[in-house]
């Protein structure tokens, strides 16, 4: 696996949504999903018209994402433009996580 100097910014995150957080707010659609490994934000890929994962990086400077597609474990460092073929596993959202989020817990 390629080495990335930003690995120290990886946190144990839980994806913040089961779809692109920003597209869901506007009722838009997406192709594939990426998750920020610093904060757990879920955004749509660059093949989607809104490119919310990249926009999240541009706004926050959180450097690393991971594919959220089933069976994929690759990642990308926006800063160094490095493809990473194996990234850490993510915590999965439990069935009650949406209810807890809605209740503000």
C-alpha positions, -999 to +999 in steps of 0.1 A: +000+000+000+012+035-008+022+056+022+004+088+029+017+114+054-020+122+063-027+088+079-024+105+113-057+123+105-077+091+102-102+088+130-125+059+140-156+073+122-191+061+116-206+072+083-229+101+089-256+089+066-267+060+043-266+083+013-249+116+002-257+139+031-259+170+009-279+154-020-304+141+005-310+176+019-318+189-016-336+158-029-309+152-055-294+119-067-258+105-067-238+077-083-215+063-056-205+074-021-173+083-003-168+088+034-144+113+050-120+095+073-116+125+096-153+133+104-175+106+088-192+130+063-207+110+034-206+127+000-211+117-036-183+108-059-168+129-087-189+110-112-220+125-096-230+159-108-226+176-073-192+161-063-200+166-026-171+145-013-146+168-031-165+199-020-163+186+016-125+184+012-124+219-003-144+233+026-127+214+054-093+203+041-100+168+055-076+149+033-087+113+032-118+095+019-127+059+015-152+043-008-185+035+008-195+010-019-200-026-008-169-047-014-146-017-020-119-007+005-098+018-015-092+054-005-079+086-019-058+114-004-069+147-019-038+166-008-012+142-023-034+129-050-026+093-040-047+063-046-047+039-016-057+004-023-066-007+012-081+015+039-094+008+074-128-007+079-156+016+091-181+013+119-214+005+104-245+024+113-269+003+135-306+001+128-313+026+156-287+052+146-312+071+123-337+073+151-311+085+176-299+111+152-335+123+146-340+125+184-308+145+187-288+119+207 
